[in-house]
Amino acid sequence: FSLAHEEGSLSAILSVLSFYKLNLTKIQSLPIMGREWEYQFYVDLKFSNYLKYKQGVDAIIPLTKDLIILGEYEEGEQTI
């Protein structure tokens, strides 16, 4: 997703994720070329309740631009 350069815009997203018990395991931001002070965010999440995950995503849609879910995966077992 991307966000406008406004005070508290990322904090609002993180608050929603916390409310819905979505565990942020990675966040990366990159500037958007040609759009000064706008950033694209890539996040990885973990969750235990799929319904809360979907509700959380629905709740952040109005706060973001260009939200795209790149994939949803079940957690696998570690072999090491």
N, C-alpha and C positions, 0 to 999 in steps of 0.2 A: 504494500500500500504506500501511498504518498500522502504527505501532509503539507498544508500551507504553513508558511513561516509565521506562526502566531504563538503568543505566550501560552504555555500549558497544553498545546495540542498533543504532544507525545504523552504527557502526564495523564491526560484524559483517557487515552487508549490503554495505558498501563493500569489505570484504576479499574476500567471495565474488565480487563483480563483477570485482575485480582479478585474482583467481585464474583466472577463466574468460576473461580478456582482453577484457572488455566495457568499452568506453570510455564513461564517463559524460560526456555533453555538456551536461546541464542537470539541476539539482535544485531543486525548489521545495517548501517545507513550509508547511502551513496548519494552524492549530489546529482541532480537531474540536469543534464546538459541543456543549456538554452533557457532554463527556468530558474532564475536567480533566487537563492535562498529556499529552494524547494528540494526535498530529499525523498528518496525511495527507501523504504524500510523493508528488510527481509527478516522474518522472525520464525523461529521454531518453537512449538508449544508441545507440552504434554498435558494430558487430561485423563481423568478416570471415568467421567460421565459424558457420553456423547451428546445427550440432550443439552446439557449445560454448555458444552463446546459450541453447538449450533446457535444457542441463544446468545452466547458471547460474541460470536461472529456477526450475527444479526444486529447486535447492539453497537458494534464499532463501524458498521457500514456507513451510517450517516456522518461519522466523524472523519472519514478517510476519503481519499480520491483513488481511483484505479485499484481497488482491492481485488486481488487475484489469489486464489488458493492453488498452490502448485502441487499439492498432494496431501492425502490423509493415509497414514500407515499405522498398522498395529505394531506395538513394541515387540521386538523379537527377543529371544534369549541370547545372552552373551556366551560365547564359547571359550573365552579365555579365563 
